[in-house]
Amino acid sequence: MKCLKIDNGKGLFSLDGDAWQQLDLITKDNILSIVTECLVNGFEMDNPFETSVHNKAHEIIYNNLFTKFTELDKQKSKFKDESEGLYKESLAKYNE
């Protein structure tokens, strides 16, 4: 799902990939919803270094979210491996 995009120099976010809102309206609940959805389906975002954001507030928010979401997406498999490893021993014990 595409969660962040730059359109006509404005930073926009979406909770469902269809309805878009300006970044200055984003809430912590919106961010949590995006993270939850994108951890399952993957993050899609416009690169802010390829297209400029004209509104300074949108630029700051977009760059910070882009950086954090990119980092989270890269570490997604690490988190999955760690959680599976954490319970692997217990699962083996109780499956016997």
C-alpha positions as CSV (number, residue, x, y, z in Angstrom):
1,M,0.0,0.0,0.0
2,K,1.3,3.5,-0.8
3,C,1.2,5.4,2.4
4,L,3.1,8.6,1.5
5,K,3.2,10.6,-1.7
6,I,4.2,14.0,-3.0
7,D,1.6,15.6,-5.2
8,N,2.0,19.2,-6.6
9,G,4.7,19.9,-4.0
10,K,2.5,18.8,-1.1
11,G,3.2,15.9,1.2
12,L,0.2,13.6,1.6
13,F,-0.6,10.5,3.6
14,S,-3.2,7.7,3.2
15,L,-4.6,5.1,5.6
16,D,-6.0,3.0,2.8
17,G,-4.1,3.9,-0.4
18,D,-7.1,5.7,-1.8
19,A,-8.1,8.7,0.3
20,W,-5.2,11.2,0.7
21,Q,-4.8,13.9,3.4
22,Q,-2.2,16.6,3.9
23,L,0.6,15.7,6.2
24,D,0.0,18.5,8.6
25,L,-3.2,16.8,9.6
26,I,-1.5,13.5,10.5
27,T,-2.0,12.2,14.1
28,K,-0.2,9.6,16.1
29,D,-3.2,7.2,15.6
30,N,-2.8,7.7,11.8
31,I,0.9,6.8,12.0
32,L,0.1,3.7,14.1
33,S,-2.5,2.6,11.5
34,I,0.0,3.2,8.6
35,V,2.7,1.2,10.4
36,T,0.4,-1.6,11.3
37,E,-0.9,-1.9,7.7
38,C,2.5,-1.5,6.0
39,L,4.3,-4.0,8.2
40,V,2.0,-6.6,6.8
41,N,1.8,-5.3,3.2
42,G,5.0,-3.3,2.8
43,F,5.7,0.4,2.6
44,E,5.4,2.3,-0.7
45,M,6.4,6.0,-0.6
46,D,7.5,8.7,-3.0
47,N,11.2,9.4,-2.5
48,P,11.5,13.0,-1.1
49,F,14.9,13.3,-2.7
50,E,13.5,12.9,-6.2
51,T,10.5,15.2,-5.9
52,S,10.5,18.4,-3.8
53,V,8.0,19.3,-1.2
54,H,7.2,23.1,-1.3
55,N,5.5,23.5,2.1
56,K,8.3,23.5,4.7
57,A,6.1,21.9,7.4
58,H,5.1,19.1,5.0
59,E,8.8,18.7,4.0
60,I,10.0,18.2,7.6
61,I,7.2,15.7,8.4
62,Y,7.6,13.8,5.2
63,N,11.3,13.5,5.4
64,N,11.1,12.3,9.0
65,L,8.3,9.7,8.3
66,F,10.1,8.6,5.1
67,T,13.3,7.9,7.1
68,K,11.6,6.1,9.9
69,F,9.3,4.0,7.7
70,T,12.3,3.1,5.5
71,E,14.3,2.0,8.5
72,L,11.3,0.0,9.9
73,D,10.7,-1.7,6.6
74,K,14.4,-2.7,6.4
75,Q,14.3,-4.2,9.9
76,K,11.0,-5.9,9.4
77,S,12.6,-9.3,8.7
78,K,15.0,-8.8,11.7
79,F,12.0,-8.3,14.0
80,K,10.2,-11.3,12.6
81,D,13.4,-13.5,13.0
82,E,13.9,-12.3,16.5
83,S,10.3,-13.0,17.6
84,E,10.4,-16.5,16.0
85,G,13.7,-17.2,17.7
86,L,12.3,-16.0,21.0
87,Y,9.5,-18.5,21.0
88,K,11.2,-21.3,19.1
89,E,12.5,-22.9,22.3
90,S,9.1,-22.8,24.0
91,L,7.3,-24.2,20.9
92,A,9.8,-27.1,20.7
93,K,9.4,-27.8,24.4
94,Y,5.6,-27.9,24.3
95,N,5.4,-29.8,21.0
96,E,7.2,-32.8,22.6
